[in-house]
Amino acid sequence: MITVTAARKHYGSFLALDDVDIDIPSGSLTALLGPSGSGKSTLLRAIAGLEGLDGGTVTIDGRDVTAEPPQRRGIGFVFQHYAAFKHMTVRDNVAFGLTIRKRPKAEIAKKVDDLLEIVGLDGFQHRYPAQLSGGQRQRMALARALAVDPQVLLLDEPFGALDAKVRTDLRQWLRRLHDEVHVTTVLVTHDQEEALDVADRIAVLNHGRIEQVGDPVTLYERPANDFVMGFLGSVASLGGQLVRPHDIVLERDHAAALALDAKVADSPGVITATVERVVPLGFEVRVDLRADSGERFAAQITRRDAAELGLREGETIHARATSRSTVVDHDPALAI
């Protein structure tokens, strides 16, 4: 268990952490999610001991480590741009932490071989970092961090410098790796899809404060406020209410739309709008719309629905929310 209590950090007049409290359960994979400047990397570095706090405490497994240096916290750290030793082979890079701890050579060899197999780099032992792809270098970085059996693994935007396809593959691999090794892991990301895909729990930060902590389903379906809803997925303003674009249904018949909408609790109502653009996005279609009030919003519908509607730019259409529309839940118990 990692517990951060009343963490406060200033950089000059800028308040990076504003009395942050968070508990990170042992064995969990927790994502710190937020925009640039929200405090997520500062919080991660404070847990690691790379940033001192102006106030507050950090405890790991019940031990107060607030004043302890990083090397005494039992932490493995992986940055976005991992500085591998270019003159060392993959094997020697992964073994580095064990070597400086003067572990027996046989123990090092077995540990390194086991880790390289786990991270999918078996057979790459004698290559150099320059001979690896970006994704392979990050796998090597994770193996190196895990080699010293850290209590906690901290990842600061580890896939941010990689292209989209490699990022997708690596985050799926990271989830599988975590399920195998069960080390308490904290991941910093600004990518909401990455957080939803990988994490058991997500903490959403904004302006140095935690807006909400919970599992991905709870945060997506019961956001504590408009910021959480807007940051954790696309939103559209329909009749003054925030809803998910995929929870908007388009109807040609106004009377039918009204009849169906009457069954939706707390509905924002049926909005008459003009189709401005129809954008195919692979398996779905985004429809950009302008309401009669002048408000612009977008709906995401299936290709089948788009084909049945036969939408064209300039046409009038009627939009309504489904019963699955996400409504911001202002229950104080959901927020931190």
TABEL-V60325 format. One line per field, one symbol per residue. ss: DSSP state (h for helix, s for strand, l for the rest). A space follows every 50 residues. Layout:
BEGIN
ss: ???
END
This chain:
BEGIN
ss: lssssssssssllsssssssssssllllsssssllllllhhhhhhhhhll llllssssssllsslllllhhhllssssllllllllllshhhhhhhhhhh llllhhhhhhhhhhhhhhlllllllllshhhllhhhhhhhhhhhhhhlll lssssslllllllhhhhhhhhhhhhhhhhhhllssssssllhhhhhhhll ssssssllsssssslhhhhhhllllhhhhhhllllsssllssslhhhsss sllhhhhhhhhlllllllllsssssssssssllssssssssllllsssss sshhhhhhhllllllssssssllllllllllhhhsl
END
